[in-house]
Amino acid sequence: MSKTLRRLELKLLRWKLVYGRIEVDPEVLPAALDWLDGEIASLENEKQLLTV
């Protein structure tokens, strides 16, 4: 799977969590969003390193 596709899938999952499209326990939502943000950021950093 390409990194771009994976990044977009993670962004979609994050959007679904934020806007209530996926039912999730409110206690774990912040941790889930933090994890997703970290994964997205790492993929974006890898993309930037490849284009330099």
N, C-alpha and C positions, 0 to 999 in steps of 0.2 A: 504494500500500500504506500502510495506516495506521501511524503511529509505534508504537502499542501492539503491533500484530502483529509489526512488525520487531524490537522490543525482546524480545518473547517468543521469536521465532525465534533471536535471538542468545543468549539465556539457554539455550535448548535445545541449541544448538550447543556452548556452553561446558560444559554438563553432560555431553554426549556425549564431549567431549575429556577432561574430568577423570576420568570413570569408565570410560574405555577403550572406549567404544562406537564410536569412530572411531580407526582406526589412524593414528598420527602419529609422526614422528621425535622422540625425546625431546629432542633439541637445540633444536628449534623450538617445542616445547610452551609454555615460559614466554613467549616472544614472542607466540604466538598468544593465550594467555590474557590477556596485558596488552592486546593490541589489542582483544579482545572486551570486556574490562572498560571500556576507554576509550569504546568505541562505546555500550555499555549506559549508562554514566554520562552521556554527552552526551545521549542520548535521554531519560533520566530528568530531567536538568536542564531540557531544553526543555519537558517535561511540567509541571514545577513552575512554570516561568515563565508558562506559559499559564493555570494555575489561580489565580495570584495576582491 
